[in-house]
Every structure is written in structure tokens, then in C-alpha cells.
Amino acid sequence: MQKTKQTNLERYHANALWFGDHYEELKALYPDQWVGIRDKKVAGANENPELLMIELKSKGVSLKTMYFHFLPTEEKVWVFTPFG
């Protein structure tokens, strides 16, 4: 049986789903930090998203299919109201 290669979008989606499945565990391990998920595992974490990307790039990690998400310790409710 021939294996088909995943597209970048499919890999990104798989990382996002993995993140969702492990959200509570990750929230406990990386409180108030941004995490980068690649190949269904944490590639890096940092409180500053820009520093996280710099760190990952310096290690030669491709950001192409990386899923980034912030893990807050306090849930916040955001309300957006259009003006005009």
C-alpha cells in the first residue's frame, strides 16, 4: 500500500488537533507561555512569542507547519464590538 504525503495544511491541522487533545496537560506544563507544536509534540515554549520563534529558528526548526498557541492561567473573555 502506498503512503501519501501530507500537505502542509494537513500537517498544521494535525498539530492543532493534537494541541486540542492535550490542552489541559500542556496548560499545566507551560502556564502563561506560547507553545509551538510540530509533528504532534512541543517543539518549544516561551512567554514571548517572538523569542519563541527566534529560538526555534536558531535550532533549525521549520516554522512552516508549526501550530502556535498561548496557554493562559486565567481564562479571559474578549468582546469585540464593531464601530461605525
Beta strands, then each sheet from edge to edge (+ up, - down):
strand 1: 33-38
strand 2: 41-46
strand 3: 67-71
sheet 1: 2+ 1- 3+
end
